[in-house]
Amino acid sequence: MSTVVLSVLLTACGGSGGGGGSAPLAAVSGTETAAQSAPPPTPAASAAPVLIESRVQTPELAAIDVSPFKDRPVGRATVPRQVILPSLPAESALPLKSARGIFGTPTKIGVARRISETASVQAVSNMMSWTPSERGGKLTALRFASPNAKGVRIGLHVQGLPPGTMVRFYGDASEKMLEVSAQEILTVIQRNLDAGDSSDNARTYWSPDMGGEALTVEIEVPPNAVLDAVKVAVPMLSHVAIDVTKQDSLEKAGAGACNLDVTCASQYDSLSKSVARMYYVDNGFSYVCTGTLLNDRMSTGTPYFLSANHCISNQTVASTLYTYWFDKAASCNSTQVSPAVAVMTSGATLLYAEPTTDTSFMRLNSQPPAGVLFAGSSPFGPDLYDDVYGVHHPRGDMQKYSEGDFFGTVACGDSTCSSSTGSNAKFLAVRWLRGVTEPGSSGSGLFRRLNGKDYLVGQLYGGDSSCTAPSNYDFYGRFDLAFSAGIQQWLNVASTTVRTSIYRFYNVRTGAHFYTANVPERDLVITKLRDYNYEGPAFFAYGAAAGGSSPVHRFYNTRNGTHFYTINEQERAHVQATLPWYQYDGVTWYANTSQTGGATPMFRFYQSNAQTHFYTINASERDSIQQNLPQYTYEGPAYFGWTSP
């Protein structure tokens, strides 16, 4: 397809791209222009607390993200280098059964294993054997095996990856592979660093679990990439003892027979669609918990997600989160899981973490699947002896439900809770009449019903209920306290202008990037233009004019088939007046010209040989390019966008 046709296709779809323009213009016109200034947008204030209603996710209400799972190519030429660990000693096996829940402790399903052979960048570099790829780049692969594992998650420690690089993970018998761009990996790392974690864990990207005792990581760099810029190590993996996708494996984890199948209770059909099984890694150990998708006051479709602080308490762990939706039996008391199960792999951004109420409040980094429920919530606590209930994943099993009564507020220590109505009463006491909770249920929501509607009032901390002692108490962190202390700034905003994702592509033929905010355009490029690698959401901006924002303009270079973006009106006018081969595509989105309203610098580079610009909001990616790719000239901040909606 010609570059002219590409421009027509992109423009016809309501084209939107991304990039900069307030930096010096020398790379385009040989002149300099000054950045404009504008007042910051005024954030909307939280309103008086009200009950927040639920909302069903439909394709029309939100742009569903592109699945990272792809069909695995048949007959791939590259042969991976092997790293086979010794068998784990018997004493290292996980205790899969337990008599009762443990206060504030998540359920461990995988152990960390150190890998000496690939612990350093130099060691991995020495093992890499590069072969030509079908698209003119180069491929290398490493296979890691941990004998008798039911699943493996690889910790890929990243110090640098060239722009346009794609990383893939697959198991020995996998028909699918997970594909992620270097841009997405570096975004995860930058999010961890920005949260204040400077440890090696912050620079570690955790792979998916594809089942089985082995996992292969494949790296493909684009044509003309500098191979020395691939700086990765694999210092550890997580040896997972339970296959979270298979019922026979889950049964070995020991979920009690007194747990009640949610599929048998039609009154929870809707509520169950807001509940997800959580699967995450903390320092190489794998865990399962339960979380709930929450709606906000204006039903913006922002995927807010609530769980327990003892499950996820820092950003680096939140980045490893996988969530499984519609994870319940195919029919009442069936041992077969529903075919509707869907998995999200992009992790979460931690917004509010508070141990005193055992609260972990996050925003998922991609949209959940169509059909999920954004649950309602109450900023007011339940009344004494109210009927309460919850849906959860005991020991990572398929969804179960519990029903009981609220018995008052309590103060909780490390392993005990006692009745209290004072300022230390941060938890709710519940006694079950039907069903119980177990490890793995941690973080699941407690609900009450008002006027026939479900409202969340807490999240599970722990307790003593079990199949042998079903009337013992369980305890939930008080959502009303967490709401008033911090969560309301996200859930209770009376009005807001929502920012939209800006998606990024890499053209393996031109070596340039393309950006768009337009979902139909994104999907058209993915399906029709083979030269473009989809790299996922790159940053966020406004889809319409917002207070203090300025338009970002897009141009198409008819000479080399690339795009140029600028927020600077003088630069836009200069290009239109003096560079006729630049076709003006119009306004693409709106961003800031100053670092206000929580905005982050959008860094701009120029590659003189290709006569193209590159834009990134990621400081780690900026630093990697400056250190490893001298052909890119750094031009400074182009404008200011956002790393979150």
N, C-alpha and C positions, 0 to 999 in steps of 0.2 A: 504494500500500500504506500503510495507516495506521501511525502510530507504535506503537500497541499491538501490532499484528501483528508489526512489526519486533522489538520486545522479545521476543515469544514465539518468533519464529524464531531469534533469537540465543541465547536461553536454552536452547531445545530442542537446539541443536547443541553444548551443553557450553560456553556462552558464556564468553569471556575478553576482557577489555579492558585498557586501560593508563592510567596517570595517577598522581595524587599524593594527598597528604592531610596531610602533616605541617606544611605552611605554615599561617599564620593562617586561621581558618575564616570570617572576616567575610563573604566572598562567599556563603556558604551559610547560616550561622546567626547571624552577628553576634557570635560569640564567638571566642576564641583557645584553641588547645590546644598543648601542648608536644610536641615530637617524642620518640618513644621512643628508647632506645639499646640496642644489642645488641653482643656481641662479634663480631669479624669472622670469616668462615669461614676455616678453616685450609686452605691449599692443599695438595694431595697432593704428596709428595716424589717425585722420580724414583727408580726402582728400579734394581737392577743391570742393566747392558745385556744385552739378549737380542735374538735375531733377531725382527724384526717381520713377521708374516705379512700376506699380501694379503687383500683383501676386495672382493667385487663389490657395487656400489651397486644396490639395488633400491628400488622405490617404497615398500615396507614398512619399509625401514630408515631412510629420511630423508624429510623433507617437501621435495619438489621445488618450487622457486620458480616463481612465475608468470612466464611469458614476457613480456618488455617489448615484443615485436613484435606489432603489431595490424594488422588489415586497414585499409587506407587508405580513408577514406570517399569515396564517389563524389560529385562535384559540390560540393565544399567552396566556400563563397561567397567566402572571403577570398582576395585576390590579393596575392601577396608582392611587396614592393619588391625591385628587382634590384641586385645588386652583382656586376659582371663584371670580373674581373682581366685584365690584358693577358697575352698568351701568354708563356710562359717562353722566354728565349733558349736557343739550342741548347746553349750551354756549361753551362747549369744542369741538363741532363738527367742522370739517374743512370747511373753505369756499372753495367749489369746483369750483366755477365759478369766473372769473375775466375779466374785460374789456380789459386789456392790459398787456403786459409783464412788469416785474419789473427788473431794471438794477441789474445784479449781484446777483440775488436771485433764488435759485432752487425751484422747485415745491414740496411742502410738501403734502404727502399723508397719513401720519401716525403720531400719537402723542405718546409721552412717558408716560408710566404709571408705577408708583412705586408699588412694591409688598412687603408689610411688612412681610408677613408670611414666605417668603423664602429669606429675604435680607441678611442673614448671613450663613456661612458654617455650624455653629452649628445647626441653625434652619433647614436647609435642611437635615443634618445628622439625626436629630431627627425624621424627616418625612419619611425617607427611610425605606422601607420594602423589604428586599432582599429575592428572591426566586431562586431555582436552575434553571439554563439554560440547554438547550438541549446539550450543549457542555461541561458540567462539571463545568462551572463557576456560577456566580450569576447575577440576573437581578433586577433592580429597575426602577420605572417610576413615573413621576409627570405629571399631566395634568393641563394646565393653560387655563382659559377661560376668555375672555373679551367680554361681551354681545354686540351684534350688530356689532361686527367687521367684515369686509369683509376678513380680513387676520390678522395673528398674527406672529410677529417675537420675539422670546425669547432671552433675553440677558443672556447667561450662563457665569457667572463669575467663572473663574477656577484658583484655587491655587495649585492644584495637581491632577493627575490621574495616576494610575498604568500603567506600560507598558502593551500593549496588550488590553487595554480597547477600546471598541467600543461605540459610542454614536449615537443614532438614533432619528429622529424627524418625526412625522406623525400627520395628522389631523384626525378628527373623522371619516370622510368618505373616507379617502385617500386609494387608492389601492396601492400607492407607499409610500415609506419612504426614507428619505435621511439618509445615513449612513456615518459617519466620524470617523476616528480613533483618539485616544488620541494624537498620534504623530502629526497628521495634525493640531489639535487644538492648541497644544503647539507650533507648528511652526508658526502659525498665531500670537500667543501671543508674541513669541520671536521677530518676525519681528517688531511688534509694539514697544516693549521695545528697540530694537536696533535703532529705529528711534528717540528715546529720549523721548517717552511718558511713564511716570511713574505713571499715574493716573489709577483709577479703570477701566476706559474705555479701556485701553490697554490690560487688562487681561479679557476682555469680548468677548466671541465668540457669534456672532449673528446667530441664526437659520435661516432656510429657512422659507418662507411664503407658507404654503400648502393650503391656502384658508380656509375660515370659521372662526368662532369666537373662536376656541380652537385649541391648539397644545399640543401634548404630547412629552416629552423628556424621552427617555429610555436609561439607562446606563447598559452595560454588562461588567463585569470584568472577566478575565480568571481564570481558576482553580488556587487555592493557592494564589490568590491576597490578599493583605492586605486591608481590607475594609476601615480602617481608613485613607488610602492614598487617598481615594476619597474625595477631598475637593473642593466642588462647591457650588455656591449660585446662585439664580436667583433674583436679586434686581429690575429688571424692564423688561417690554416688550414693544413692539411697537404695538399700536392699529391702524391697517391700515384701512382707510375708503374707499379704492377703491380696487376692485379685478382686479389686473393688467392683469389677464388672460381672462377676460370676457368683451365683447364689450358693453353690456348694462350698466355695471358699469363704463366703460371708458366714455361713452356718458354723464353720469352724471357729469363728470369732466369738461365738457364744451368746448372741442376742437371745434373751429369755423367751420361753414359750408363752408367757403371759402377755407379751406385747401384742397390740391389736392392729391388724392390717387396715390401713387407711382406705384401701380400695373397697372394703366391706361397709364403709360408713359414708353414704352419699352426702350427708350434711357437711362433709369436709372436702368435697370434690373441688370447690373453688379455692379454699384456703390452702390445700396441698400444693397448688400451682405457684404459691409464693415461697415455698420452702425448698432449699437446695442442700444437698450433701456437699460438704466442704472437704477438700483434699489438698494439703499444703505441706511444705517442707520448712523445717527450722533447724539450721545448722546440720543438715544432712539427715535428720530424722523425719520420717513422714507421719502425718497425723490425719485423723478425720474428726470433724465436728459438724454442726448444723447451723444454718443461717437463714434469714428471712429477708426477702426483697420488700422494701417499703416505698410507699407513694409519698409525694410531697403535696403541700396544700394546693398548688396550682396544677397538679397532674402534668408536670413537664416531661415525664418519661425518663428523668434522670435515674439511673439504676442504683439507688441507695440500698445498702445491704447491712443488716444488723446481725452481730453474733456476740460471743463472749470475749472479754479481754484476755482470759486465760488461754484462749485459742490463738488469737492474733492480737499482738500488742505493739508491733512495730512495722514500719513500712517494708523493710526487707522481707519479712515473712509474708506480708500481704501481697507482695509481688509474685509469690510462688503459688497463689491460690488458684485452684481449679474448682468450678462449681458444676454439679450434676443436677439437672432439672427434670421434672416428671419422673423421678426415680422411685417408682412404686411398682407393685405387682401388676401383671397384665390383667388379672381378674382376681376376684375375692379369694384370698388365701392361696393364690397360685405361687409356685416357686419360680416362675418365669418372670423376668423383669419386663415392664412395659416397653414396646418397641418405640415409644415416643421419647425415650430418654435422650437428652441433649446435653452436651458438655461445653462449657466455656473455659478457655485456657489462658486468657489475657491478664489474669490477676486483678488486683484492686488497688485503689489509692486510699490509704488510711486517713480519715478526716478527724476522728475523735476517739481517743483511747483513755479509759478511766478505770483503774483497778478497784476503786472504792465501791462502784456499782457493777463491776465486772462487765463493762461495756466496750465493745469494739464496733465502731460505726464507720463504714467504708462506702466508697463509690466504685462499682465495678468498672473496669477499663474498657469494656465493650457492652453492647446492648444484649440483654438476655433474649432467648428465642421467643417468637410469636406464641401467644397463648398463655404466657406466664401471668401471674397476678401481682401487681404492686399492692401489697397489703395495707389496710388502714391501721391507724395507731391512735392511742389516746394519751394526751398529756396529763391526764388525771388518773390516779391510782384506782384500783377496784375497791368495792365496798366489802366489808366483812361478810364472809360466807357466800360471796358471789360464786356462781358456777364459772369455772375456768377450764381451759383445755389447751392442748398443743399438738403439733405435728412435728415429727423428728425422725432422726436416723440412728437408732440405738446400735452402737458398735459398727456403724457404717452400713447397716442393713437397709433394705428398702423401707419406705416411709411407714411409720406406725403413728398411732394417736393415743392420747391419754386424756381422761376427763376427771375432774375433781372439784374441790372447794378451796377458796382462799381463806386462810386462817390468820391473817394479820401480818404486820411488819416485824422484821427481826434484824438484829445486829449479828454479823458473821465474822468469825476469826478465820484462822488457817484451816481448821477442821471441824469447827462447831458453830452453831447458830443458836441464839437465844432471843426470846420475845423482847421487843423494845418498841417504843413509840417516840423516842428521842431523836436527836440529830444523827445518831449513829445507826438508825434503822434504815439501812440502804437496800434491804432485800425483802422479798415477799415469800411467805411460807404457804405451801400448797400440800394438801393431802389428797391422794388419788382415790377415786371410787372405781375406776376402770382403767387398766393399763398402768404402766410405770414409765420411768425414764432410765437410761443406762449410759455408761460412757459412750461417746459418739453423739449422744443427744445434746451435749454441751452447746450452749449458744442458741438453742432453738427458742422460738417465741412462745410466750404465754399469752393467751387471748381471753377476752370476755366478749359477751354478745349484748349489744344495745340495739333495740328496734330492729332486730333481725339481722344485724350487721356485725362483722368480726372486727375487733380492735385490739392491737397488740399492747400489752401493759408491762412486759418484762422479758428477759432472756435468761436461759438456764445457767446457773452457777454450779450446782451440784446438789447432793443430798443422799439420803439413806434408803430411798425406795428401791425395791428389787422384787423379783418374782417370789422370793421367800419371805419378804416383808413389805407387801404392797401398800400398807397403810402408813409407812414411815414418811416423814416429810421430805419434800424437795424445796429448793430455794432459788429464786429468780431475782436478778438485778432489777432494780426499780427503773422502768423506762421514764416515769414522770420526772424523776430527779435528773437523769441524764439529759432529758429533753430540755428542761429549764436551764441546766448548767451549760449546754453547748449545742446539742443536736438541733434545736429549733432554728438556728441560723441557716440551716439547709432545708429543713422540712417545712418551716412555718413562714416562709417569705410570701407576703400577700401578692406581690407581682414581681416579675423579673423578665429580663431579656436573655434568652437562652443562647449560649454560644454553640457553634456547630463544629463538627470534625472537618479538618482539612486532610485529605488523603494524598499519599505520595506514591509516585511510580518512578522507576529507573528504566531508561531506554538503553538497552544493551548495545544498540547500534550507534547512537550519537554520544553515549556517555553522559547524557543530561537527565535531569529530573523534571518530572511534571507533577503539578499539584492541582487538586480540584476539591471543591466543597459540594459538588453536585453528585448525588448518588447515582442517578441514571448515567451520567457521564463516566463515573467510576466503573460501573458495571459494564458499560459499552467497551471501555478500554480493556478491561479484564477479558472479555469474551471475544473481542474482535482484533485486537492489536497485539500480536505475538511478541513483538520486540520489547514490550513493556512488562517489567516485573512489578507486581503490586507489593508495596512495602508497608501498607497499613496506615492508620491515622498518624499524622506527623505532629499536629498541634491543633489548637482551637481558635476560632475567630467568630465574629458576628456575621450572620447571614444577611442582616439588614442593618441600616444605620442605627447606632446606639449612642447614648450620651457620651460625648468626648471622643468618639471614634471617627476615623477617616477612611475613605475608600481605597482599596488596593486594586490597582489596574493590571490587566494582563495583555501582553503582546505576543504575537506569533511571528517568529523570524522565518520568513519564506526562503531564505538562503540555506539555512542548515536544519530546519525542521524542529527548532527548539522554542521554548517559551521564556519570556522575561516578565518580571512582576515588579511593580513599584507603588509605594504609597505617596511618593513625593510628586506634587502637582507640577512643579517646575520641570522635573525629570520627565514626567509623562508628556508635557507640552513640547519639550525639546525633542524627544524621540519622534513624536508625531510630525514635527515640523522639519526635521533634518534627516530622518532615517526611513525612507519610504518603503524599504523592504520589511519593516516591522509592521505587521497588520494588527490594528487595535481590536482586541476582543471584548473590551468593556470592563466594568467593575466586577470583581470576582468575590470579594467579601470585604469586611470592615475590621480594622485593627486600630491600635493606638500609635501615636507618634512620640509618646513619652512613656516612661516606666511608671505608670500609675494604674490603679485599679487591679493590682495583683498581676500586671502584665510582665512578661519575660522577654529579653532581647531576642530578636530574630537575626541571626548572624548571616552575613553575605560574603560569598567568595566569588572570584572570577578566574576562569581557566582560559588563558589567552590563546592557546593553540586551538581549542575547540570553539572559542568565542561564545562561551556559555557561562551562566551564573548558577551558583548553588546556594541554597538557603537551608539553614537548620536552626531550630530553637534549642537544640541539645548541646550544652556546653561540653560534654564529654566527646561528642562527635566533632565539635569545633576543634577541641584540643588535639584529637587524634589526627585530623586532617592537617593541622598546622605542623604536627610533629613528623608525619609520615609522607605527606604528599606535597612536595614543594611546588608542583605545577599549579597549585591553587593559591591565588593571591587573596589574602584576607582583607576585606573592605570594611569590616566593623558592623555594628548593628544597623540593620536596614529599617526595622520598625519594631513594634512590640506586640506579641501575641500572647497566647495562654497555653499552659500545659494541661489544663483541665477545663471542662465545660462550665 
